[in-house]
Structure formats: C-alpha cells, structure tokens
Amino acid sequence: MPLPNVSWDWLHMSLLADEIMQQEIRPLLAVDIIEQLHRQFALLSGGRGKDGAPIITFPEYSGFNDVPDEDFLNVVTYLTSIPSLDAASIGFIIIIDRRKDKWSSVKASLSRIAGAFPGNLRLVLVLKPSKFFQRAIAEVGIKLHKDEFKMKVLIMMLNSLPDLYGYVDKGQLTPELGGSLEYCHSQWIHHRTAIENFAMTVKTTAQMLQKFGTDLAETELPNDVQCTKDLLAAHADKHNSLQLALKQGTTLLGCIKEQAAKSENHKPNPDEMENQTTVERLLAQLDETENAFEQFWCKHHLKLEQCLQLRHFEQDYREVKVSLDSLGESLSSLSVIGDCLARVEQLLTELKTLEENARVKKAQLHALHGDQLIQSNHYAVDSIRPKCIELRRVCDDFSNETKKKTDVLSKSLQIHKGIEKWCESGIYLLASQAVDKCQSQEGAELALTDIEQFLESAEMNQLTELRNLHNQYEVVLSEDIKASVLKALKRLEDVQEMFEKRNVSLKRLSAKQTRPVQPVAPRPESSPKRPTLKNPSRTTGTQQRESDIASQLSTSSPQGYFAELDNSELSHLTPPSLENKRDVLFGNLPEIYEFHNRTFLRELENCIEKPELVGTCFLKRKEELQVYEKYCQNKPRSEVLWRQCGDSLFFQECQKKLDHKLSLDAYLLKPVQRITKYQLMLKEMLKCSKSEGVAELEEALATMLDIIKSVNDSMHQIAITGFEGNLSELGKLLMQGSFNVWTDHKKGHSKVKDLARFKPMQRHLFLYDKMLLFCKKREETSDGHEKTPSYSFKHSLKMSAVGITENVKGDCKKFEVWYNGREEVYIIQASSMDLKNSWVSEIRKVLTGQLEACRGTHSSCALESKCP
C-alpha cells in the first residue's frame, strides 16, 4: 500500500524547492566567459556615482580594438546583469580611460558602447589621450562625430583625473584612476564564480530533495520483512548520500565577510554587500528547504520502521499461530481414557508437558508485543489488535481445555488409585485368612468381622463415586470412556463378589458352631449377583425446563432449517442455487443465536429481581451487539437467494417437519426487527425508572440508537457502486444523506459555471473520516419486488484539503464545502436547518481532529529531530 498523504512539511519543502528553481537565472555565468573576463578590458569595480549609479570602467587595454564583438557583448551584458535592479534602473556611468591611447581608440570605444551596450546609460566620461596632438584631435573629433555615436546621454571629454573627480568621488575610483577603492580583478572573478556555483548547487540540491521526496511519497509499502528491510536501508543510504550544500555556502559567506573586514577602515562597497546578501538569502532558502525535508524524512523513516515492525509482527504471528494450532491438535488427540493407573499417570505427564510448552508463552509474549505496538500509536492498529485478540483466544482455549482434561485425569487417577489399593488389600486379606482357623465359631466370627470392616472401608474411600459417575453421565459418555469405566467397575465388582462369597461362607460356619445338633443342614444360598448396571435418566425439574427451552429454540427458530441442510435424507431435495450458500442465506445468524443463548439472555434473566441493572447489561455488551450490523448488511443478498429457492420442496418439507406456521423468510426477518425493539424497551423502562440505574439506561438507549444508525448507514454504504477504492480505508462512516448540490469551479467553462449555479444536482453524500463522497441515487426494481436504492459514485473530496463555510447568503439551509483553496466550490442545500447544522458540526469535528493530529505529529517530529 502507498505511504500516507504527503504532510504539510513536505508540501512546504516542495514550495521552497520550486521557489529556488524558479528564480531568474542570468543568461551568462562567469564560468562561461572566464577567459574574456581575465582580459580585463572592462571592469565592474563596485564603485558608485553620486546618485548611486554603478560604474563600469574600460581601462587602458592595448588590444581593445581586436576584441571580437561577441566577446565584448558577452562581457558587457554580464557586467550589467550583476548590480541590483534598483541600482541598474538609475543607469550606468561609463569611464573610458584612453590617456595613453589615440583618438582612434576613443572613437572605437564610443562606437562599440553606443552600438552594443545592453544597459541604461547615465553618463559617459572619457579621459582623453594625454599627448597634446592626440588630445587636440580628440576634441575636434568628438565634435565632428558626436552624432555617429547615437547616445542619448552626455559624453564628457576630460583632460585629467582632477576633472574626473568632479563627477565621481575619489573613494569610488580604483587606484589606477587615483582613487582609494580597493579592487582585485582575479579575486572578483573568484568570488563571482563561487557565488554562481553555490547558486547552482542550491538549485541542484533543491531538485534532488524534491525528486527524492516525491519518490518517498509515492513508495509502496512492501508486504514482507526482507523487502521492507531492503527498502528502509536503500532510502537511508540515499538520504545519507545527499551532499547538501549548506557547508559550502557557509564557507563562501565567511570568505566574503573576511574580505570585507580586512581593515578597520574598510567599508564594503555596494557590490560586496550585495554578494553577501545573495549568499545569505540562498543559505536561508537552502536551510529552510533542508529542514522541511528532514521533518518529512523523519515521518517517512518512522513509517518505514513501523512497517518493518508490522511485517516482523505478522511473520511471527503466522509462525506462532501455526505452532499453536499444532499444539492444539496434540492436545485434542491426547486421550483422557486410562484403563489402568499407569496409563492415567502417563497421560497426566504428557498433559503437563503440553501445558508447560514454551510455544504458549511465546504466543502470550507476542500478544504483549502487539499491545506495545498499539500503545506506541502504530499506524496499523486495526491489523494488529485482531491478531492479539486471536492469540489470546487460542491461548485461553488451550488453557481451558488443558484444565478440563487435567480435572478429568486427576479424578480418574484418584479413583484408580483407590480401586487399586482397595482391591489389592482385599485380595491380600482374603488370601491371608487361614481356612482351618475359620472352622471354629470364634475364628469364623473374627474373620467375618475383618470382612465387614473391610467392606465398610469402600464407602470411606469413596469407591462408589465411580459408579455414581457412570450412572449420572452414561448418556453423554463416549463409548471408549464408558468401556474404561465399566472395566474399572468390573474389577471392583469382582473383588466385592469375592468378599460377599467369603462373607456368606463365614456366616454359615459361625451359624454351624452355634447349632451343633441340627437335623437338616440349611440349603446354602447362592452367591449374590450384582444387578446389571442401568442408567435411568434422572433429570431434575430445572434440567427438564432447560431441555424444553433448548428444544423450543432449536425447532422454532431458523436454526432448525440450518441443521436440516446437513441432513443426508433431505439432500436430494436441496435446490442447486443453495449449494455452498448457507452462509449467504442465514448470514451470521448462528453467531447471534450463540450470543443470546449463552450470554445475553442469561444476563438479562439475572436482572429480573434488579431491573435497574438492565442498562448496565446493554453497555457491557455493546460491542457484541454489533453482530446485528453484519446480519443486516447481508440481508439483501439473503433475500435475493430466498427468492430463487424459497419455493423448493426442501423448505416445504422442513416447514412440515418443524411444524412451523410461517415460512423461513419470516424468521429471517426477526433479527432485523429485534435490533429496533431494544431502544423501545429502554425508553419504556426510562419512563418507569426513578433514580437508580437511570444514567445507565440513558447511556444504553443512546448506544442502541447509535447502533441502529450505524446499521442504517452501513446498509446505504453497501449500495455504493463505481468507487474504485477501498471504502474500509476511508475511516468510519460518520453521516450520509441526500442534498441539492450546486458547483462553482475556477477551471470550468463560464457557461457551465453559470448553468451550475441555477440548476442543482441531486446527490447523496457519504461523510467519512478521510473523504467526502458524492453519489447519484438510483432506484432499482427486480422481479416485481420493492425498489432498492443504489448509489452511483460521481466525485470525492479528501478531507485533508476541504474547507467549509457555514452560511450562504440567501438561504439559511445552505452551506459551502470548498476544495484546494476554493478551486472547487460545492454549495449544499439541506432539507432542514437541523440537518444542515448536524452536517456542519460533524464536518468541523473532522477538520478540527485533522488539525490537532497534524500539530501533534509536527511536534513529535520536531522533538525527534532535536534528539542526538
């Protein structure tokens, strides 16, 4: 998926980069004409006239007439482009020094300047040849050829330097002209080259930063750990390799300032001051651009690090989940059936090993790691939280199943130990009783007493508990467990039968001794046989009522139809259109049933004596009550499927079998009706309530109304067609409704704009956290059934670029939503003031939340950038 929306810091950085790149670039740079500048036939020394006009000097240069026209034009054009616009607008003062030359040179210089000087001339000062003859020729020549020069400014022919000082202060002239202005031509060329190189470096840097930032903003987040690592490393390397020009500019500025401060009496000339200002301005722009980019980089880098954390978490989650599933299968396959003491002890040992397995602890630690990611404001909270919940659920299920099996095996161990010990002791007792000693009355009575005491110990050792266990739960015991129990009981019965036989024999012996003369010996009784174990159902009244309720629920609700789909006897009647579509027809009805049957119904029944606790029940289960939203969203699909197969013999047969007066579709409508009735019940309870529990009832009522609104909004949302994005990525659906909409766009055709002002469009608006959708509502009729609305997507506005105007002149029910600084304007008319106010309020909440989030993020990045 792509990185999040470009932040305001990155937008600011882009604007700065554009500003730098769009600055006016001079047609020539010093490096382009470096050889011509070194000839020194024209100078810009930095001096100024009395009115601030820049001075260009043409010093003595013997090869001036040999300078090509192109070279002359390039140098003069370059020199006139250096002073500020204000200074250049005054006009340039030209000083032509031809004191050692001839009139022909003066004439050639004036002709070239007149024909090719690109700037505005203020004054031309010519130092005439110093030789008498050439000076005389110059005076005559200037009068004769003045019109040929075609200059609109005054040309002053000067005989000497003192004449020059009358027009230009000596402090603005170089020593060659008798002045005090310090000027080094090679150093001037070096400074100009350095400044222009730095300006180009700033531009190049801004371009690199802008391109790199654009690449970052358009980067797709990888879906695995290694690719995320590679992307993070690649971006970090590229970020570190950007050689920013800040150090270069700082060094250059230092050199300029050092040159300006080389003596206490030195005062920088205007050109030096302008050079310093130029470098400082470029430095400021570059610094601001780099700071904006670093802020954006911090957020981007954090995003990539969080993406890597997420991919690690997801990878570990998959491994842990597979490991837990394997562990769960091992636990499920572990038997709780032990036919002997040794086997039960072995099973308990294996169970303890599974219980102490490190994979469960690893899963719990991984869920804890997920919680830490959520607390650190990770961007993928919605992906992490369900996985943490699932891990804890699996761990809890494993723990509960382990405890359940431990309880069964521990009880079995206790019983087996008791039976083993009692049976072995009994057999030993029987074997140790000498038959010859029992022939006397005293010996027989003593042996009989031992037998009776031993039989009584069976009750003391609770050995009858195993028999009771079997009798009470025979119906639910599996065949394997039942066989194990019967085997243990058989051994117990065998030993007891042995004792009973011995008991009868001893009684006979004791009786024979007390009646020595007996005509006929009594016929010995046969050994008593224990009756065959039978397990009549002993259902209590409460259990019977629970059974009746369960039976009623299973036959009078759609659950009966749900179960019949698995009935092989009716499979030949199942319509083909229903194949593999049970979930479409019933939706999440089993989930709703389980929630009510196991949780919500019981909690409400506990409030019969304390109805003031009903509100608390609803608040406690408000998250689970969201199951109705999923059911309602599926209801249109269910109805379409029912219309296709509702008349089939399968459903007719099921209705007869379940003895239903109504068909299945009537029962499938019940959950939709149920969710709307809760709020009516809560309203009635509020009317009858006084003080206790009122606050909870009011909050519960608000919660149920919010759930109903959410269900209603979601039903509209699933009818949106033509939107190419993922609606789940737009955040929560806050509001939806129909409006009249006018548009007024700056880029549109004038006639279209005029028409749009007067003719409204009917649009259905969907307001999400991140986007506002404009759709056209359509009514569709299918198979003669009632019309169902659909919403054809037309346009969308990102809430990050939206503004709102609450009041529109002429209609109190209108408000404006504008986009990108009013580049697009949408005038929206609600059907009532209340509807308008609710929408305006909700939109302002979204915009305020975005502003606060932006400020929080900016502050966070600012703090991080200060950290070493």
N, C-alpha and C positions, 0 to 999 in steps of 0.2 A: 504494500500500500504506500501511497506517497507520503512525504513528510507533511506536517501540519501547515496551515496557512502561513504565508510569509509574515513575519512580525513587523510591527511599526518601525523597529530599529533597522531591519533590513531595508524597508521601503525608504527610510531616511538616508541610509547609506547609498542606495541607488540614486536618489535625487542628488546627493553630493557628487557622486561619480559623474553623473550627467552634466552637472554644473561645470566640473573641471574640464570634461572633454569638449563641452560646447563653447568654452572660452575662445575668443578670437585669436586665431593663430596668425602671426605675422607672415607675410609672403616669403620673407627671406630670413635665414638664421645666419649667425656669424660663421658657423662652420661651413656654410655653403659658399661664402665669398672670402674665406680666410686669407687667401693669397692676395686678393685685391686690397683687403684692409691693411695687410702688412706693408704695402707700398706707401701708405701714409700720404696719399695725395689729397685726402680730405679727412678732417677730424671733427669729432663732437666732444670737446674738452670738458663740457659741463658748465661752462660759463653762461651767464645770462645778461641780457641788456638791461637798461634802467627800468624798462617796463616789464621785465620778466621774459623777454623773447629769447629762445635758445640760440646759441651762437655756433655756426658751422664755419670752421676755418679751412681755407685752402692754402697751406703753407708753400714755401718755396719747394718746387719739385721740377727738376730739370726735364723729366720725361713726360710732363703733363700732356703735351700735345700728342704723345704716342699712346696714351691710354685708350684702349678700344671704347667705343660708345657704350657697348653693353656693360663693360666693367664699370664705367663711370656712372651709368644709370643705376646699376645694382647697388653700388656703394652709397650714392646719394639717397636712393629710395630707402635703404636700410637705415641710414643715419636719421632721416626724417621720421622714421617709424618708432624711434626709441623714446623721445620725450612724451610726457602725458598729453592727453587730448587738450587739456586746458592750456598747457604751455604752447602746444603746436598751433592752437587756434589764434594765438597772438600774432604768430608769424615768425619766420626765421631771420636772423641777422647773418649775412654772409660777409666774411672778412677774407679778401683775396690779397695775399702777400706776394707782390711781384717787385720788390725793391731791387733785387739782383737780376731781374729779367728785362725783357724788352717789351715795347708796346705791342708787338705781335702776340706775345704770350698773354698780355692783359686782354686783348681783343678776343683771343681764342677762348679764354676762360669765361668771359662775359657771354659769348655766343653759346657756349655749352650750357651754362646755367640758365640762360634765357630759354633755350630750346628743350631742356630735359629735366629741370628742377621740379620734383613732384609735389613739393610743399608750398605753403603760403609764405610769400616773401614779405618781410617787414622793412628791410634796409640793406643796401649793398655798399660795403666800404672797401675801397681799393687803395692799397698802398702802392703808389706809382713807382716806376723804376727810379733808382737813386741817381743814376748818371744823368747829367744835365741834358744831353741830346735826346736820350730816350724819354726823359720827363717832358720835354717840350713837345716831342711827337705825340706823347700820350694825351697832353692837354688839347692839342689840335684834333687828334683822332677821336677823342670822346665826343667832341662837339660835332664832328662830321658824321660819325657812325652811330650816334645815340639812338636814332630811330630804328636801326637794324636790330638792336637788342630786344625790342618789343617788351620791355619791362614796365610794369605799372607802378614801380616803386622808385624811390630816389636813389641814384647812383652817385656816391660821394667819392671823388678822387682826392686822396690825401697825400700830402707831400712827406709827412714824417709821422713817427709814433706819437708825439705830443698831440698832433691833430686827431689821431685815433682816440686818445683819451677823452676828447671832448664828447665822443659818442658812447664810449664804453668805459666803465670803471676799470682801473688797472687790476683790481682784485679779481676781475672776471676774465683776465687775459693770462695766457701762459707766459713763462719766462722768455720764450722766443720773441714775444711781442712786448717785452718789457714789463710784463705783469707778474703777479705773485701767485697765480693759480697753479697748484702742483698738478702735473699731468704726466702719466707714463703710458705711452700708447700700447706697449706689449701687455702691461698689467690690465689696461682697459679691455683689450681683446680677450685676455684670460677670464676676467670677471663676466663679460658678456657671454662667452662660450659656456662657462659654468652655470650661469643663471638659466640660459636657454636649455642646457642639458637637463638641469633639475626640473624645469617646467615639463619637458618631455617625459622625464621619469615619473613625475606626478601623474601625468595623463596615462602613461602605460600602467602604472600601479593601480590607478582607479579602474582601468579597463579590466585588468586581471582580477581585481577584487570583485568587480561586478559580474564577470563571467563565472568565477568560482562560486560566488553567492548564488547565482542563477542555477548553476549545476547542483549545488547543495539543495536548493529549494525544490528542485524537480526530481530529486533522487527517490527511487522506490525502495522501501524498507525490505531487506531480504527476509526469507522465511526459514532460514536455518542458522545454526550457530556459526559455522565456518565462514559462510558468505558475509554474515554480519561483522565478524572479526576482520575479515579482509577489507570490507568497506570502511570500517572505523579506522583501520591502520592506513589505508590509502588516503582518506580525507585528512587524517592527522599529518601524514608526510607532506601532502600538498600544501597544507596550511603552514607547516614549518618551513617549507622551501620558498615561500613567497618572500623575496627580499624587499622589504618595504624601504622607502626612500627617506624616511624621517631622519636617520643619522646623517645622510648625505646633505640634506638641506640645512641641518643644524650646523654642520662644519662650514658650509658655504657662508651662512649668515655670520658665523664667528669671524671668518676671514674679512668680510666686508666691514664689520664693526671694528676689527683690529686696524684695518687700513684707515678708517675714518678717525680713529683715536690715536694715531701715531705721534701726534704732538698736541700739547695742551691748547695751543693757539689755533689748531687746525679746525676749520669749520666745514663740515661736509657740504659739497655743492649739491644743487637740486637733483642731478642725475644719480649721485651716490645715495642720496636719501630715497630716491625712487627705487633704486635697486634693492635697498634694504627693505622697503615697504613691500616690494613684489615678492621677495623671498619669504618674508613673514606671512604674507597672505597665503602663499602656496603652502607653507608649513602648516598654517591653521586649517586650511581645507583638507590637507592630507591627514593631519592628526584627527580631525573630526570624522573623516571617512574611515580611517583605521579603527577608531573607537567604535563606530557604529557597526563595522564588520565584526569586530571582536565580540560585541554583545550578541550579534546574530550567531556567530560561531559557537559561543558558549551554549546557547539554546539548542543549536543543531547538534553539537557534540553531546550534550545531555540527552537529547532524543536518541542518538545512536547508542549511547551507553545503556539507556533504558531498554532499547530494542534488544541489545545483546543480553541484558538481564532477563528479558522476557523469553528470548529463544533458549537460553540456558534453563529457565524455569519450565518451559514447555517440553524440552527434551528430557529433563529429569523427571517431569511428571509422567511422560509416556513410559519411561523405564520403571518408575515406581509403581505405576498402575498395572503394568504387565506383571511385575513381581508380586504385587498384592493379589491380583487375580489368580496367579499360580498358587500362592499361599492359601487363598480361599478355597481353591479346588482341592488342595491337600487336606484342608480342614473338613470339607464336605465329605471327602472319601474316607475320613477316619471314622471307624465304626465305634458305636457306644455299646456294642454287644460283646460281652465277655462271658464265655461259658464256664470259666474257672477263675480262681483267684489270680493265678499267674498271668492269664490273658488280660484281666482287668488292670492289673498293675502295669503291664506293658503298655496298654492303651493310655493310661494316665501319664506315663513317662513321655510317650510320643506327643500327647496333647500339650504337656508342659513345654516341650521343645518348640512346638509351633507357637505357643503363646509368648515365649521369650525371643522369638525370631527377630533379628535386627531390622528386617525389612519393614516391620510395623513402626518401629521407632524412626526409621528413615523417612517413612511417609508422614509421620507426625511432624518431624523437623522440617520437611519440605512444605507442609501446610503453614507452619510458623514462618518460614521464609517468605511465602506468598503474602502473609499478613504484613510482614515488614515492608514488602514492595508496595502494598496498598497504602500503608501509613506514610510512605515517602512520596505520596502524590504521583505514583506511576501513571502514565497515560493510558495503560491497558488494564485498568481496574476491572472493567466488565468482562475481560477474558480471564483474569487471574482469580477473581473471587469464586466463580463456579467450580474451578478446579480444586481450590482449597476446601470448599464445601463437600465436593465429591470424595476427596481423600479422607476427610474426617468421617464422612458417612461410611465408607468402606471399612475404615479402622474401627468405628463403633460397631458395625455389623459383625466384623471379625471378633471383636471383644465379647459381644453379646453371645455369639454362637459358641465361642470358646467357654464362656462361663456356663452356658446351658449344658454343654457336653461334660464339663468338669463336674457339675452338680449331679448329673445322671451317673457318671462313672464313680464318683465318690460314694454315692448312695449304694451303688452296686457293690463297690469294694467293701463297704461296711457290712452289707448283707452276706456277701460271700465269705468274709472273714468269720462272721458269726456262725454261719451254717457249717463251715469247715471245722471250726474249733469244736462246735457242739456235737457234730456227727462223729468226729474222731474221738472226743471224750466219751461219747455214748458207747461207741464200739469197744473202746478200751474197758469201760465199766462192765459191759456185758461179758467180755472175754475174761475179765478178772474174777467174776463171781464163780466160785467152785461149786459144781453141781452136788458133790457129796455133802457139803455143809448146808445145802438148802433142803436136805431130806428131813431135818428136824424142824419142829414148829418155830423154834427160836431163830434158826438160821434162815428159814424161809421168810419170816416176818422182817428180819434185819435186811435181807436182800430186797424185799418188797419196799421197805422204807427208802432205800437208796434209789430204787427205780422211780418212786413217786417224787422224791426231791429233785431228781434229775429232769423229769418231765416238767416240773414247775419252773425250772431254770429256763426253759424255752420261752415262756412268757416274759420272764425277767430280761432275757437278752433280746426281746422284741423280734423273735424269729417269725412271728406271724405277720410281720409287716410286709414281707414279700408276697404272701398270699393275698393280703388285702390290696396291695398294689395291682396285682393281676386282676382281681375281681372288679376293682373300680375302673380300670382303664383297658379292659380287654378289647373294647370296641375300637379304640384308637391305636392299639399296639400293632406294630408291623409283625409279619409272620416270623421274621428272624428273631426279633426281641421276644416275641411270645414263646418261641421254641426254647430260647435260653432261659426264660423264667420258669417254664414248665420243667426243664431239665433240673434246675436247682430245686424246685418244689418236689420233684420225684425223689431226689436223694433225701430230702428232708422227710418225706413220707415213708420212704423205705426204712430209715432209721427209727422213725416213730412206730412203724408197724412192728419192727423187731422188739421195741420196748413193750408194746402192747401185748405181744405174744408172751414175752417173758413175764409180764405182769399177771396175765391170766394163769400161767403155769404156777407162779409162786403163790397166787391166791388158792389154787387147788391144793398145793402142798400144805399151805397153812391150815386150810379147812380140814384136810385129811388127818392132821395131827390132833385137832380138837375133837374129832369124832372117830375114835379108834374102832368102834363097833358100828358098822354101817351095813345093812343087809344088801343094799344095792348101791353101787357107786354111781354118782350122778353122771349123766352124759356130758362129756366136756363140750363147752361152747366152741364154736368155730372162731377162728381168728377174725376180729372185726376188720372189715374193709372200709377204707375211706371212700365216701361217695365221689363220683366224678365231678371235677371242678366245673361249675357252671357260673356264668357271669351275667345275671339278670341286670338289666339297666335300672339303676337306682337314681332316677332323675329327680332332683328336688323341685319344688314349685317355682323357685326363681329360675332354675335352669330351663324348666319347661316353657316359662314365659319368654326367656331369651331365644329358645328354639323356635317358638311361634313367630316372634318378631323377625328372626332371620329368615324363616320360611316365607313370611309375607313379603319381605323385601326382595327375596330372590324371585318371586313369582309375579309380583305386581309392578315391577319396575322394568326398564329396558334391559336390566342385567339378565333377565330370563332369555330374551332374544339373543343377547351377546353370547351366552353359554351354548345355545342351540346351534350356533354356527359351527361348533366343534362336534356336534352330534353326527356320527357317521351314518345313522339311519336316515337322516334328512338331507345328506349331502347331494343326493340325486335331484333334489328339488331346488337347490341353491341356484339362483339366476347367475348367468355368466358375468353380467355387469357388476355383480357384487364381489367377484373373486379378488382377493387380496385388497379389498377396500373396506374392511371392517372399521378401521380407524377413521376413515372418511365419514362413514355413516354415523358412528357413535361419538366421534371426536374424543375428547378426554373424559368422557362420562365415567369410566371406571375410577379415574383419579378423584372426581367429585364425590363419587359414592364412598370411596375409602376414606376421604377426608371427613365426611359427615358421619359415617358409620363408626369409625374408630376414634374420632377426636371431637368434632364439634357438637354432635348430638349428646355425647356423654357430659361434656362441659356445660351445656345448656340445661340438661337434666339435673345437674348438681346445683343449679340456681333456682330450683323450684321453691325451696324454702327461703332463699335470699334473692329475690328478683332484682335487687339493686346492683347485683354483680353481672347482669347481662351485658351492660355496656363494656365492662372490662373484658368479657369473653370476645366480643367483636373486635376490640382494639388489639387483643392478644393474637388474634388470628387474621388480622387484616391482610397480611402477606399471602396466607394460604387462600383467602377468598378471591385472590386474583385469578384462580383457576377458571372462574366463570368467563373471564375475558377471552381466554384461548378457546373455550367452548363456543362462545358467541361468534368469534371470528370464523370458525369452521362451519357454522350453521348454514350459510348459503350453499356451500359445497354439499353438505348433508342433504339439504332439501332437493337439490338437483339430482343426486343419486337416488333419493327416495322416489322421485317422480319416475325414474327409469325402472325401478324394480319393486315398488311398493305393492303392485297388484299380483305379484308372483305367488305360486302355490306354497312356497316356503313360508312366507309371512302369514298366509292364511292358516296353514297348519300349526304354526307356532301360536297364533292367537287362540285357536281352539284348545290347544294343549295347555296353555297358561290360563284359559278361561277369562280372557280379557274382553270387556265390552267395547273398548276403543282400540283402534289400530296403533301401531308402534309410533307413528309420527306425532300422535297426541302426547305420548310420554316423552318423546324427544324435545317437545316444546317446554316441558316442565322446568328445566334449569333456567331457561331464559325468563320465564315468569317468576321463578323463585328469587332471582337476584334483585328484581324490582320490588318485591314484597317486604324485604327486610327493612327498608327505610320506612315503610308504612307502619310496621310493627314498632319500630323505635319511636316514631312520632306519637303513637298511641301510648306507649309506656311513659314518654315525657309528660303527657297530659296528666297521668296518674301519679307521677313522682313528686316528691316534696323537696327534700334537700340532699339526702344521702344518695349518691350514685348519679345525680343529675348531670354533673360535669362530664362523667364518663359516657353517659347516654348521648349527650350533645356532641361529644367528640366522635362517638361511634356513628351517629347519624351523619355527621359531616364526612366521615370516612366512607360510608356506604354511598352517599351521594357522589363523592369523588370517584368511586369505583364504577358507578353507573355511567358517569360522564366519560371515564376512560374507556369503558366498554363501547359506548356510543361513538366516541371519536375513532376508536380502532376499527369499528365497522365501516365508517366512512373512509378511513385510510386504506383499507384493503381493496377499495374500489378504484384507487388511482391507477390510471393506465398511461403508458407512454413515457414515464420517467425513467431515464436510463441509469440513474444512480441507485444507490442502496439506501432506502428510507431509514433503515436502522442506524445509519451513520449520521443522521441529521439531528440526533438527540431526541428528547422527549417531545411528543406531540402535545402542545400546550392548548391550542384552540383551533376550531375550524368552523366555517360558516360562509353563507352566500352574501355577496355585496354587488352594488353597482360600482364600476371602476372606469375612470377616465384616465388617459395617458397624455403626457406632455414631455416629449423628448427633445433635447437640443439637436440631436443628429438627424431627426426625422425631416421629411419633406414638409414644407409650410402648409400645403393643403391638407396633408394627413393630420398635422397637428391641429389645424382649425376644426376639421371634422371630428377628431377625437375629443375635442373639448365639449362638443354638444351632444354626441351620441355615446351613451355609456355602454360598457360591455358587462354582461352578466358573468361574474366569476365566483368560483368557490375557493376560498383562501384556506390554506393549512399553515399554521404558525408552529415552527419547530424551534428548538434552541439555536440551531445554526443556520436555518434557512426559512424563507417565506415562499410557498408555492402558490402559483396562480393556475387554477384549473377551470375547465368548462364542464358544467354539469350536464349529463345526458341521461334520459330516461329510456330504459330498455325493457321490452316486453318479450317474454319467452313462453311458448306453449300455452298461451291463454292465461298465464298466471299474472299476479300483480306486478306492476312495474318495479324494477330495481335500478337504483341510480348508479352511474359510473362517472368518474371524473377524469377527463382527458387533460393531461398535463400540457400547459402552454408556456409558462415562464417561471423563473425562480430568481430570488434575490438573496445573496449571502448577508446574514445579519451583521457580519463584521463591517460591512460597508453601507449599512442602512441608516438613515436619519428619519425623524418623524416631526411633523408639525401638527399640533393638536387641533387647532381651529382653522377652518377655511371660511373665508368671507362669503356670506350669502346663504349658508346652510349650516346649522349647528350640528347636524348629524354627519358631517363630512370631516375627514382628516386626511393629511398628506403623508405618504411614505415616499421618500426620495433616496436616490442611489448614486454613489460616486460623486458627491458634491453637487447634487441636483442635475446631473447629466440626464438622469431619468426620473420623472416625477409621476407618481400614481395618486390620483385623487380618489378616495374610497368613501362611499356613502353607505352607512349602516341603516338598518330598518328602524332603529330606535336610538335614543340617547344612551340608554343603559348599555345596549350592545356596543355602541361606539366607545363609551368610557371603559368598559371591560377590556376591549382590544387595545386601546391606547395604553391602559395601565399595564397590561401584560407585555406589550412591546417595550415599554420603558423599563420594565424589570429585566428583560433580556439584555437590552443595551447597557443598563447600569451594571449588570453582572459581568458583561464582557469587559467593560472599562475597569472594574475592580480587579478582574483576573489579569488584565494586561498590566495594570500597575503593580500587582503582586509579582508577576513574572519579571517585569523590568527591575524591580527592587532586588529580587533574588539573584538575577544575573549580575547586577551591579555589585552585590556583596561578593559573589564568586570571583569576579574579575579582580577584586582587591586582594583576594587570598593569594599567598605566595605559591 
